[in-house]
Amino acid sequence: MVGRMIICGLLFSLNAAGQHPDSISNSPRQETNRSFMELLHRAQHYLDSAARAKVDPHFIEVPDKPWRVILRYKKTAVNVDYSNGLVDPEKPQNHLDLDMSFSPSSSASIGIWVGYRGTGLSYSYSLAKNKGRYFSFTTNGAKYGVNFRYRRFNTDEASASIILIKDGNEELNMESSGHMLAPVWIRSAYLNGYYVFNGRRYSQAAAYTQSVIQRRSAGSFLVGATWYQSSFENSDTKNTMMLILSDNVNRISLHQANIGVGYGFNLVPFRGLVINAMAMPTISVYNRVKVDRYYCNYSLDDGTGMTDDYGAWNHDTHTWANGKTEKPLGLEEDTDWYKEIDLWGGYSDTSYGKVQLNVDLRLGIAYNWKNYFIGLQAQFNQFFYSKDNCEVSLIDGYARLSLGVRL
């Protein structure tokens, strides 16, 4: 990888030097272009030689044509469960138990991947209007692999369960599910790197990016590290009711680092076909959840039955006419209360969780013929956070169909 970076830097330097006025005036354009092409060919020769240098050709075949263009169709599934128990420190018998779940229907996207040898970029967009965008970067060699993906999408499918206990008695027990008035935005970034011990005979990339072809069955132990971060944002005022029911939480950010050891195996039943399975249990060595909350001029009815005259809301002082900052819902039957919603300021709570056990499972199938290949890949990741009364569980997986050509 270092060699590739040096070459890229050298190519850039050559291109910059070629734009210098003195170089242009003293050298014919044709000679400059010829020098650039010669250096480019040398760089390609280096990358091609490096791709073949560390593999056993009896087990791994490096195609002559280095470029790959791949069309991808992907189905993505995600499920987020958030639960939190709020306890009154002065009266422990008073507490609020909240469970929220975001389980959008699996989304389909289509995209293109372009790469040279083991390195490439992809971009995909959702087939559902305004549902999301996906970006990924991949690079791999005989002994290593690095994968990065980023996505941003929204969903309006959610469910919530709230139980309010006051003085030992159940004051509220509410469940709701369906479509929210406005969508919740979900962003996630995933960075994974791994090292293959038996890189001469086993290739993880053979089944996932088809940069090489597995000729004989082989397996290997792997060590890997993963950085995952995700955020769930509910800041649209149309969802104020959901905001109030979730203790004014408008954003949850999850950051987690994992390390693990796993094993992968490539089965080659006949030439051209490879079936890969990889399992890697991981341990989270860094686990953080940040919860952001808005201040809001409405709150849940506290059950006191008070009927104070709240009057008009002052947006400058953030108070009602009676001097209070929050008006309990349920005091009036006025359906226009949404018009008086005010969200401002905010505060954050950051918690660090204990060590958690997660899992990374992958399955890949690829078939190669001539300069074409087709593949089916699936990946499943589970991330779990637990701290005191707060728990966050996130399941992230996809299945992908690929059709590519080597050029």
C-alpha positions in Angstrom: 0.0 0.0 0.0 2.9 2.4 0.8 4.3 1.7 -2.6 1.0 2.6 -4.3 0.9 5.9 -2.4 4.4 6.8 -3.4 3.6 6.1 -7.1 0.4 8.2 -6.9 2.4 11.0 -5.4 5.1 10.7 -8.1 2.4 10.8 -10.8 0.9 13.9 -9.2 4.3 15.6 -9.0 5.0 14.8 -12.6 1.7 16.2 -13.7 2.3 19.4 -11.7 5.8 19.8 -13.1 4.4 19.4 -16.6 2.2 22.5 -16.0 5.2 24.7 -15.1 5.6 27.5 -17.8 9.4 26.8 -18.2 8.7 23.1 -18.9 6.0 23.9 -21.5 8.2 26.4 -23.3 11.3 24.3 -23.4 9.8 20.9 -24.2 7.5 19.9 -27.0 4.0 18.8 -25.8 4.4 15.4 -27.5 7.6 14.6 -25.6 5.9 15.6 -22.3 3.0 13.3 -23.1 5.4 10.4 -24.0 7.2 10.8 -20.7 4.0 10.8 -18.7 2.8 7.7 -20.4 6.1 5.9 -19.8 5.9 6.6 -16.1 2.3 5.6 -16.0 3.2 2.2 -17.6 5.9 1.7 -15.1 3.5 2.4 -12.3 1.0 -0.1 -13.7 3.8 -2.7 -14.1 4.7 -2.2 -10.5 1.1 -2.7 -9.3 0.7 -5.7 -11.6 3.9 -7.3 -10.3 3.0 -6.6 -6.7 -0.4 -8.3 -7.2 1.3 -11.5 -8.3 4.4 -11.5 -6.1 2.9 -12.8 -2.8 0.4 -15.5 -4.0 0.7 -19.1 -4.9 -0.5 -19.4 -8.6 -1.8 -22.9 -8.0 -4.4 -21.5 -5.5 -4.9 -17.9 -6.6 -5.0 -16.6 -10.2 -4.3 -13.0 -10.9 -6.3 -12.0 -14.1 -4.3 -10.4 -16.9 -6.9 -7.6 -17.3 -6.6 -5.3 -14.3 -9.6 -3.1 -14.6 -13.1 -4.1 -13.3 -16.4 -2.4 -13.8 -19.2 -3.9 -11.7 -23.0 -3.2 -11.6 -24.5 -3.8 -8.2 -28.0 -4.3 -6.8 -28.2 -4.3 -3.1 -30.9 -4.9 -0.5 -30.1 -3.4 2.9 -31.8 -4.0 6.3 -31.2 -2.1 9.5 -32.9 -2.3 12.9 -32.3 0.1 15.8 -33.6 -0.5 19.3 -33.2 2.1 22.0 -34.3 1.7 25.5 -33.8 3.9 28.5 -35.0 3.9 32.1 -35.4 7.3 33.7 -35.4 7.2 37.5 -36.3 10.1 39.9 -33.2 10.2 42.2 -35.3 11.6 45.0 -38.1 9.1 44.6 -36.7 5.9 43.1 -40.2 4.4 43.0 -41.0 7.0 40.2 -39.5 6.0 36.9 -40.2 6.1 33.1 -39.4 3.1 30.9 -39.0 4.0 27.2 -38.4 1.6 24.3 -38.1 2.9 20.8 -37.5 0.8 17.6 -36.8 1.9 14.1 -37.3 -0.9 11.7 -37.6 0.4 8.1 -38.5 -2.0 5.4 -35.5 -3.4 3.5 -34.4 -0.8 0.9 -33.1 -1.5 -2.6 -30.3 0.4 -4.3 -28.4 0.2 -7.5 -24.9 1.4 -8.2 -21.6 1.0 -10.0 -18.1 0.0 -8.7 -14.9 0.8 -10.7 -11.5 -0.4 -9.7 -7.9 -1.3 -10.7 -6.6 -4.6 -9.3 -7.5 -4.6 -5.6 -8.6 -1.0 -5.2 -11.9 0.6 -6.2 -14.8 3.0 -5.5 -18.5 2.6 -5.6 -21.6 4.8 -5.5 -25.2 3.7 -5.2 -28.5 5.4 -4.8 -31.8 4.1 -3.5 -34.5 3.1 -5.9 -37.1 4.7 -3.5 -37.3 8.4 -3.9 -35.1 10.5 -1.5 -34.4 7.4 0.6 -30.7 7.5 0.7 -27.2 7.4 -0.8 -24.4 4.9 -0.4 -20.6 5.3 -0.9 -17.8 2.8 -0.4 -14.1 2.4 -0.9 -12.2 -0.9 -1.0 -8.6 -1.9 -1.3 -7.0 -5.3 -0.7 -3.8 -7.2 -1.3 -2.6 -10.7 -0.7 -2.3 -10.2 3.1 -4.7 -7.3 3.9 -8.0 -5.7 3.1 -9.6 -2.4 3.9 -13.3 -1.6 3.4 -15.1 1.7 4.0 -18.7 2.5 3.5 -20.9 5.4 4.2 -24.7 5.8 3.9 -27.4 8.3 4.7 -31.1 7.5 4.5 -34.4 8.2 6.2 -37.3 6.2 7.5 -40.7 7.1 8.9 -41.4 3.6 10.3 -41.1 3.5 14.1 -42.7 2.1 17.2 -42.6 3.2 20.8 -43.5 1.8 24.2 -43.7 4.0 27.3 -44.5 3.0 30.9 -44.7 5.6 33.6 -44.7 4.5 37.2 -45.5 7.1 39.9 -45.5 6.3 43.6 -45.5 2.6 42.8 -48.6 2.9 40.6 -48.7 2.7 36.8 -49.8 6.1 35.6 -49.3 5.6 31.9 -48.9 2.6 29.6 -48.7 3.5 25.9 -47.7 1.7 22.8 -47.7 3.2 19.3 -46.4 2.1 15.9 -46.8 3.2 12.3 -45.6 6.0 10.2 -44.2 9.2 11.7 -45.3 12.6 10.5 -41.7 13.3 9.3 -38.8 10.8 8.7 -35.9 10.1 11.0 -32.5 10.4 9.4 -30.0 7.7 9.9 -26.3 8.1 9.0 -23.6 5.4 9.4 -19.9 5.0 8.6 -18.2 1.6 8.7 -14.4 1.1 8.4 -13.0 -2.4 8.5 -9.5 -3.7 8.1 -8.2 -7.3 8.3 -5.0 -9.3 8.0 -4.9 -12.7 6.3 -2.4 -15.2 7.7 -2.5 -17.6 4.7 -2.6 -14.9 2.1 -0.6 -16.9 -0.4 -3.4 -19.5 -0.8 -6.5 -17.8 0.5 -8.1 -14.6 -0.8 -11.0 -12.9 0.9 -11.4 -10.6 -2.2 -12.0 -13.5 -4.6 -15.6 -13.8 -3.5 -16.3 -10.1 -2.7 -14.5 -7.9 -5.2 -13.3 -10.5 -7.7 -9.8 -8.8 -8.0 -8.4 -12.4 -8.1 -9.8 -15.9 -8.8 -9.6 -18.7 -6.3 -8.5 -21.9 -8.1 -8.4 -24.4 -5.2 -10.1 -24.6 -1.9 -8.2 -23.0 1.0 -8.8 -21.3 4.3 -7.1 -18.9 6.7 -7.3 -17.3 10.1 -7.8 -13.5 10.1 -7.5 -10.7 12.5 -9.6 -7.6 12.1 -10.5 -4.2 13.5 -13.7 -2.2 12.9 -14.7 1.3 13.6 -18.4 2.0 13.4 -20.4 5.2 14.0 -24.0 5.9 13.5 -26.5 8.6 14.3 -30.3 8.8 14.4 -31.7 12.2 14.2 -35.3 13.3 14.9 -35.3 17.1 14.8 -38.4 17.8 12.7 -41.0 19.7 14.6 -43.7 17.5 13.1 -42.4 14.7 15.3 -42.6 16.7 18.5 -45.0 14.2 20.0 -42.4 11.5 19.5 -39.7 13.9 20.8 -41.7 14.5 24.0 -42.4 10.8 24.5 -38.7 10.0 24.2 -37.6 12.5 26.9 -36.8 15.2 24.3 -34.1 13.1 22.6 -33.5 14.4 19.1 -30.3 12.7 18.3 -28.5 9.5 19.3 -24.9 9.0 18.3 -23.1 5.6 18.6 -19.3 5.2 18.3 -17.7 1.8 18.6 -14.3 0.2 18.0 -14.0 -3.6 17.8 -11.2 -6.1 17.4 -11.5 -9.8 16.7 -10.1 -13.0 15.3 -12.0 -15.1 12.8 -11.7 -17.7 10.1 -12.6 -17.7 6.5 -12.8 -20.5 4.0 -13.0 -20.6 0.2 -14.6 -23.7 -1.3 -13.9 -24.3 -5.0 -16.2 -27.2 -6.2 -15.2 -26.6 -9.8 -13.2 -24.1 -11.8 -14.6 -20.6 -11.8 -16.9 -21.0 -8.8 -15.9 -20.0 -5.3 -18.0 -20.1 -2.1 -16.8 -18.1 0.9 -17.9 -18.1 4.5 -16.2 -16.0 7.2 -17.1 -15.6 10.8 -15.3 -13.2 13.2 -16.4 -12.7 16.8 -15.3 -9.2 18.0 -14.9 -7.4 21.3 -15.7 -3.7 21.6 -12.7 -1.9 23.1 -14.4 1.5 22.8 -18.1 2.0 23.3 -19.7 5.5 23.5 -23.3 6.8 23.1 -24.0 10.5 23.0 -27.6 11.6 23.5 -28.7 15.1 22.5 -31.9 16.7 23.8 -33.8 19.8 23.0 -35.6 22.0 25.4 -39.3 22.0 24.6 -42.2 24.1 25.8 -44.4 21.0 26.1 -44.1 18.0 28.3 -46.1 14.9 29.3 -49.1 15.4 31.6 -47.7 14.8 35.1 -51.2 13.6 36.2 -51.7 16.4 38.8 -54.8 17.6 37.0 -53.7 21.2 37.3 -55.6 23.6 35.1 -53.5 26.8 35.3 -54.1 29.4 32.7 -50.8 29.2 30.7 -51.7 31.9 28.3 -49.5 32.7 25.3 -46.0 31.5 24.7 -43.1 34.0 24.6 -40.4 32.8 22.2 -37.9 35.3 23.5 -38.1 34.4 27.2 -39.1 30.7 26.6 -41.9 31.0 29.1 -45.7 30.8 29.1 -47.7 33.8 30.4 -47.9 32.2 33.8 -44.1 32.0 34.0 -43.7 28.3 33.4 -41.5 26.8 30.8 -43.4 23.6 30.0 -47.1 23.1 29.4 -48.3 19.5 30.0 -50.1 17.9 27.1 -53.6 16.8 27.8 -54.8 20.0 29.7 -56.7 21.1 26.6 -58.5 19.6 23.7 -57.1 22.2 21.4 -55.8 20.3 18.3 -53.7 23.4 17.2 -51.1 22.9 20.0 -48.6 22.0 17.3 -48.6 25.7 16.2 -47.1 26.7 19.6 -44.2 24.2 19.5 -40.8 25.7 20.4 -37.6 23.8 20.4 -34.4 25.5 21.5 -30.9 25.2 23.0 -30.3 21.7 24.2 -27.9 19.6 26.3 -26.1 16.3 25.9 -25.4 13.2 27.9 -22.4 11.0 27.0 -22.0 7.5 28.4 -19.2 5.0 28.0 -20.3 1.3 28.0 -18.6 -1.8 29.1 -16.9 -4.4 26.8 -19.4 -6.0 24.5 -19.3 -9.1 22.3 -20.4 -8.5 18.7 -20.2 -10.6 15.5 -19.2 -10.1 11.9 -20.6 -12.7 9.5 -20.0 -12.8 5.7 -21.0 -15.1 2.9 -19.9 -14.7 -0.7 -20.4 -16.6 -3.9 -18.7 -15.8 -7.2 -18.5 -17.4 -10.6 -16.0 -16.4 -13.3 -16.1 -17.1 -17.0 -13.8 -15.5 -19.6 -13.7 -11.8 -18.7 -17.0 -11.8 -16.9 -18.1 -12.6 -13.4 -21.2 -12.7 -11.3 -21.4 -12.6 -7.5 -23.7 -12.8 -4.6 -22.5 -11.4 -1.2 -24.1 -10.9 2.2 -22.8 -9.4 5.4 -24.3 -9.2 8.9 -23.0 -6.9 11.7 -24.5 -6.5 15.1 -23.5 -3.7 17.5 -24.6 -3.5 21.1 -24.2 -0.9 23.8 -25.2 -1.1 27.4 -24.7 1.5 30.2 -26.7 1.7 33.4 -30.4 1.9 32.3 -29.6 2.7 28.6 -29.3 0.1 25.9 -28.8 0.5 22.2 -28.9 -2.5 19.8 -28.2 -2.1 16.1 -28.3 -4.7 13.4 -26.9 -3.8 10.0 -26.9 -6.2 7.1 -27.1 -6.4 3.4 -27.4 -8.8 0.4 -25.8 -7.8 -2.9 -25.9 -9.1 -6.5 -23.0 -8.1 -8.7 -22.3 -8.4 -12.4 -18.9 -7.3 -13.7 -16.5 -7.3 -16.6 -12.7 -7.1 -16.7 -11.1 -4.7 -19.0 
